[in-house]
């Protein structure tokens, strides 16, 4: 089985990191300058899907996204029946085609938007899991496996929300003393949730400030940590093979 690549591997994916962890202002309430230690909650990173036909679709999708080829994208999306699950139910306009609904969800028509980059990042992520809302759909990226009660207890104990936490995408992630790759390593992250300290960034960060379970504050490379609760692109399979069949999440913020 191929190794799972981090969600933030490319510059396209750094946009996700910026949205998830550093939007210029702290999410929710202000965070304390020096958060203390907390109880570790184990997390298991999602695994890649072993399906050559879905892999082929993702490869096509990545090429289409790179070219920003709307007609070619339309061939990869269901013509009818596209779903867009948001907080208030299905947002898809059933009078419009699947590709039109996908374009609306990702903001593909916005000249200054990152919709095509987001589409490329979805294509680049090999993980996936059945949708709890649509059993016929495989949605990606998949969330990690963890004890939900233990994680909720962690949020309560630290007075935080889910947006302030991430998990290592590989073993033994280095935590540096400074936001520099050559700075001293003060700790290595085990496969547990780690607290992200949001800060004001004028540009997309290359390092994230974190607090380890031991209470140490340091910095990790932005491509070494993934959030949970991402928007997801969903694939459905029929007699003709895999196609993009839906989207789960808030969609384009512009």
C-alpha positions as CSV (number, residue, x, y, z in Angstrom):
1,X,0.0,0.0,0.0
2,X,1.4,3.4,-0.9
3,X,2.4,5.7,1.9
4,X,0.0,8.5,2.7
5,X,1.4,11.8,1.6
6,X,0.7,14.8,3.9
7,X,-2.2,17.0,3.0
8,X,0.0,20.0,2.9
9,X,2.8,18.7,0.6
10,X,2.7,21.4,-2.1
11,X,2.2,25.1,-2.2
12,X,-1.4,24.4,-3.0
13,X,-1.8,22.5,0.2
14,X,-0.2,25.3,2.2
15,X,-3.4,27.3,1.5
16,X,-5.2,24.6,3.5
17,X,-2.8,25.1,6.3
18,X,-3.3,28.8,6.2
19,X,-7.1,28.4,6.3
20,X,-7.0,25.7,9.0
21,X,-4.4,27.1,11.4
22,X,-3.5,30.7,10.6
23,X,-6.0,33.0,9.2
24,X,-4.3,36.1,10.5
25,X,-6.3,36.1,13.7
26,X,-6.8,33.4,16.4
27,X,-9.8,31.3,15.8
28,X,-12.5,31.7,18.5
29,X,-11.3,33.0,21.8
30,X,-7.7,34.4,22.4
31,X,-5.2,31.7,23.3
32,X,-2.9,32.0,26.3
33,X,0.7,32.9,25.6
34,X,2.0,29.7,27.2
35,X,-0.6,26.8,27.3
36,X,0.3,24.1,29.7
37,X,0.7,20.3,29.4
38,X,-2.3,18.1,28.5
39,X,-3.2,14.5,28.4
40,X,-2.1,12.7,25.2
41,X,-4.9,11.4,23.0
42,X,-3.6,8.8,20.5
43,X,-4.5,9.2,16.8
44,X,-3.9,6.9,13.8
45,X,-3.4,8.6,10.5
46,X,-5.8,7.6,7.7
47,X,-4.6,5.0,5.2
48,X,-4.4,5.1,1.4
49,X,-7.2,3.5,-0.6
50,X,-5.9,0.6,-2.7
51,X,-8.0,0.9,-5.9
52,X,-6.2,1.4,-9.2
53,X,-9.3,2.8,-11.0
54,X,-9.8,5.5,-8.4
55,X,-6.1,6.2,-8.5
56,X,-6.4,6.7,-12.2
57,X,-9.2,9.1,-11.8
58,X,-7.2,11.1,-9.2
59,X,-4.3,11.3,-11.6
60,X,-6.6,12.6,-14.4
61,X,-8.0,15.1,-11.9
62,X,-4.6,16.4,-10.9
63,X,-3.7,17.0,-14.6
64,X,-7.0,18.7,-15.2
65,X,-6.6,20.9,-12.2
66,X,-3.1,21.9,-13.2
67,X,-4.4,23.0,-16.6
68,X,-7.5,24.6,-15.2
69,X,-9.4,22.8,-17.9
70,X,-13.2,23.2,-17.2
71,X,-14.4,21.1,-20.1
72,X,-12.1,18.2,-19.2
73,X,-13.2,18.5,-15.5
74,X,-16.9,18.1,-16.6
75,X,-16.1,14.6,-18.0
76,X,-14.9,13.5,-14.5
77,X,-18.0,14.7,-12.7
78,X,-21.4,13.1,-12.6
79,X,-23.8,14.9,-14.9
80,X,-26.7,14.9,-12.5
81,X,-27.2,14.0,-8.8
82,X,-24.2,15.9,-7.5
83,X,-24.5,16.6,-3.8
84,X,-22.9,19.4,-1.7
85,X,-23.5,18.6,2.0
86,X,-23.1,21.7,4.2
87,X,-24.2,22.6,7.7
88,X,-27.7,23.1,6.6
89,X,-28.1,20.1,4.3
90,X,-27.6,19.7,0.6
91,X,-26.6,22.9,-1.0
92,X,-26.4,21.6,-4.6
93,X,-28.6,23.2,-7.2
94,X,-30.3,20.2,-8.8
95,X,-31.2,22.3,-11.9
96,X,-27.5,22.7,-12.7
97,X,-24.9,20.2,-13.9
98,X,-22.5,18.4,-11.6
99,X,-19.5,20.4,-12.7
100,X,-21.4,23.7,-12.2
101,X,-22.1,22.7,-8.6
102,X,-18.5,21.6,-8.1
103,X,-17.3,25.0,-9.5
104,X,-19.6,26.8,-7.1
105,X,-18.4,24.8,-4.1
106,X,-14.7,25.4,-4.9
107,X,-15.0,28.9,-6.4
108,X,-13.5,27.8,-9.7
109,X,-14.9,30.9,-11.4
110,X,-13.1,33.3,-9.0
111,X,-10.0,34.6,-10.8
112,X,-8.2,35.2,-7.6
113,X,-9.5,32.1,-5.8
114,X,-7.6,29.0,-4.9
115,X,-10.3,26.6,-6.1
116,X,-8.1,24.9,-8.8
117,X,-5.3,24.5,-6.2
118,X,-7.7,23.0,-3.8
119,X,-8.9,20.6,-6.5
120,X,-5.3,19.6,-7.1
121,X,-4.7,19.0,-3.4
122,X,-7.8,16.7,-3.3
123,X,-6.4,14.7,-6.2
124,X,-3.0,14.5,-4.5
125,X,-4.4,12.9,-1.3
126,X,-4.7,9.1,-1.6
127,X,-6.8,8.5,1.6
128,X,-10.6,8.1,1.7
129,X,-13.5,6.7,3.7
130,X,-17.2,6.0,3.1
131,X,-19.3,9.0,3.8
132,X,-21.6,8.7,6.8
133,X,-24.2,10.7,4.9
134,X,-23.9,8.9,1.5
135,X,-23.0,5.3,1.8
136,X,-22.4,5.0,-1.9
137,X,-19.7,7.7,-1.8
138,X,-16.0,7.5,-0.9
139,X,-14.8,10.9,0.4
140,X,-11.3,12.3,0.8
141,X,-9.2,13.2,2.6
142,X,-10.2,10.7,5.3
143,X,-10.1,11.7,9.0
144,X,-7.8,9.8,11.3
145,X,-9.0,7.2,13.8
146,X,-9.1,8.2,17.5
147,X,-11.2,7.9,20.6
148,X,-13.9,10.5,20.3
149,X,-14.7,10.7,24.0
150,X,-11.1,11.1,24.9
151,X,-10.7,13.9,22.4
152,X,-13.8,15.7,23.6
153,X,-12.5,15.4,27.2
154,X,-9.3,17.0,25.9
155,X,-11.1,19.9,24.4
156,X,-13.1,20.4,27.6
157,X,-10.0,20.2,29.8
158,X,-8.0,22.7,27.7
159,X,-11.0,25.0,26.9
160,X,-10.2,24.7,23.2
161,X,-12.1,23.8,20.0
162,X,-11.3,21.3,17.3
163,X,-9.7,23.9,15.0
164,X,-6.8,24.3,17.5
165,X,-5.6,20.7,17.1
166,X,-3.8,18.7,14.5
167,X,-2.0,15.4,14.3
168,X,1.4,14.3,12.9
169,X,1.3,12.8,9.4
170,X,4.4,10.7,10.1
171,X,6.3,9.2,13.0
172,X,8.8,11.2,15.1
173,X,8.1,14.7,13.8
174,X,10.8,17.1,14.9
175,X,9.7,20.0,17.2
176,X,12.2,22.9,16.7
177,X,13.1,25.6,19.2
178,X,12.7,28.2,16.5
179,X,10.7,28.3,13.1
180,X,13.8,27.2,11.3
181,X,14.8,23.7,10.0
182,X,18.3,24.0,11.4
183,X,17.3,25.1,14.8
184,X,17.7,22.6,17.8
185,X,15.1,19.8,18.1
186,X,13.5,20.0,21.5
187,X,11.2,17.1,21.2
188,X,9.8,14.5,18.8
189,X,6.0,14.1,18.4
190,X,4.5,10.7,18.9
191,X,1.2,9.8,17.1
192,X,-1.1,12.0,19.4
193,X,-3.1,15.1,18.9
194,X,-1.0,18.3,19.2
195,X,-2.1,21.8,20.0
196,X,-1.6,24.5,17.4
197,X,-1.0,28.0,18.7
198,X,-2.5,30.3,16.1
199,X,-0.7,33.5,15.4
200,X,-1.0,36.5,13.1
201,X,0.5,35.7,9.7
202,X,0.7,38.1,6.8
203,X,1.8,35.2,4.5
204,X,1.2,31.5,4.5
205,X,3.4,30.0,7.2
206,X,6.1,27.4,6.6
207,X,6.2,26.5,10.3
208,X,3.5,26.1,12.9
209,X,3.9,26.9,16.6
210,X,2.7,24.0,18.7
211,X,2.5,22.9,22.3
212,X,3.4,19.3,23.0
213,X,1.6,17.2,25.6
214,X,4.5,17.8,27.9
215,X,3.8,21.5,27.7
216,X,6.8,22.4,25.6
217,X,6.3,25.2,23.0
218,X,8.1,24.8,19.7
219,X,7.8,24.8,15.9
220,X,7.0,22.1,13.3
221,X,7.1,22.2,9.6
222,X,3.6,23.0,8.2
223,X,3.6,19.9,6.0
224,X,4.1,17.6,9.0
225,X,0.8,18.3,10.7
226,X,-2.7,17.8,9.4
227,X,-6.0,19.0,10.7
228,X,-9.3,17.1,11.2
229,X,-12.6,18.1,9.8
230,X,-11.4,19.1,6.3
231,X,-13.8,19.7,3.5
232,X,-14.0,16.5,1.4
233,X,-14.3,15.7,-2.3
234,X,-16.5,12.6,-2.8
235,X,-16.3,9.9,-5.5
236,X,-19.1,7.6,-6.6
237,X,-18.8,4.5,-8.7
238,X,-21.2,3.2,-11.3
239,X,-21.1,0.9,-14.3
240,X,-18.8,3.4,-16.0
241,X,-16.3,3.6,-13.2
242,X,-15.4,6.3,-10.7
243,X,-16.5,9.9,-11.0
244,X,-16.6,13.0,-8.7
245,X,-20.1,12.8,-7.2
246,X,-20.2,15.3,-4.4
247,X,-18.6,17.7,-1.9
248,X,-18.8,17.9,1.9
249,X,-18.1,21.2,3.6
250,X,-18.6,24.9,3.6
251,X,-16.9,25.3,0.2
252,X,-15.4,28.5,-1.1
253,X,-15.3,31.3,1.4
254,X,-15.2,34.1,-1.1
